[in-house]
Amino acid sequence: SFDITPDAKFDILNDSNYPINFLVIRAFFMSGNDKLGDAQKVIASSQNVLPSHNDPLSRRSMDMTPISTIPLEDLVDGKLAVRIMASYSDGTDAKWFDVKTLEIPVPEAAKMQSGHKKSS
């Protein structure tokens, strides 16, 4: 059994005319319909506001890694997707919005799975 620790890299950009006082991002590492891992980061807070679009600091680079490793054999067809969601509020009533879905290539999984197919 082999485990991986994937890394999702992307940028967050505030393209509005107003600063964002609170922003949290969640990343769900998925294969097919199965959630294999997750990560969460607070991007903006009252102490670290995300400025409006006319400020050079309105873009932040993200690097999200799941809390735990993911077994290669859990990847359906050797594919890993990362579903990115955002919320502008904290607490149990926070509303989450889909931002984007990224595909992370995992050539090791494809090789491992094709090796299993040959031996069966």
Residue pairs with C-beta under 8 A, 6 or more apart in sequence:
1 71
1 72
1 73
2 71
2 72
2 73
2 108
2 112
3 69
3 70
3 71
3 72
4 69
4 70
4 72
4 106
4 108
4 109
5 65
5 66
5 69
5 70
6 29
6 37
6 65
6 66
6 70
6 80
6 82
6 104
6 106
7 63
7 64
7 65
7 104
8 27
8 29
8 39
8 62
8 63
8 64
8 65
8 82
8 84
8 102
8 104
9 61
9 62
9 63
10 61
10 62
10 84
10 100
10 102
11 59
11 60
11 61
11 62
12 23
12 25
12 43
12 50
12 59
12 60
12 62
13 53
13 58
13 59
14 20
14 50
14 51
14 52
14 53
14 58
14 59
15 53
15 58
16 52
16 53
17 52
17 53
17 54
18 52
19 49
19 50
19 51
19 52
20 44
20 49
20 50
20 88
21 44
21 45
21 46
21 49
22 42
22 44
22 45
22 46
22 88
22 89
22 90
23 42
23 43
23 44
23 50
23 86
23 87
23 88
24 40
24 41
24 42
24 43
24 86
24 87
24 90
24 94
25 40
25 41
25 43
25 62
25 64
25 84
25 85
25 86
25 99
26 38
26 39
26 40
26 84
26 85
26 86
26 87
26 96
27 38
27 39
27 40
27 64
27 66
27 82
27 83
27 84
27 85
28 35
28 37
28 38
28 82
28 83
28 85
29 35
29 36
29 37
29 38
29 39
29 66
29 70
29 80
29 81
29 82
30 36
30 80
30 81
30 82
30 83
31 74
31 75
31 76
31 79
31 80
31 81
32 76
34 74
34 76
36 66
36 70
36 71
36 74
36 75
36 80
37 66
37 67
37 68
37 69
37 70
38 66
38 67
39 64
39 65
39 66
39 67
41 62
41 64
43 50
43 60
43 62
44 50
50 57
50 58
50 60
51 57
51 58
52 58
64 82
70 80
72 106
72 108
72 109
72 112
73 109
73 112
73 113
75 106
75 109
75 113
77 110
77 113
78 106
78 107
78 109
78 110
78 111
78 112
78 113
79 103
79 106
79 109
80 103
80 104
80 106
80 109
81 101
81 102
81 103
81 104
82 101
82 102
82 103
82 104
83 98
83 101
84 98
84 99
84 100
84 101
84 102
85 96
85 97
85 98
85 99
86 96
86 97
86 99
87 94
87 95
87 96
87 97
88 95
89 95
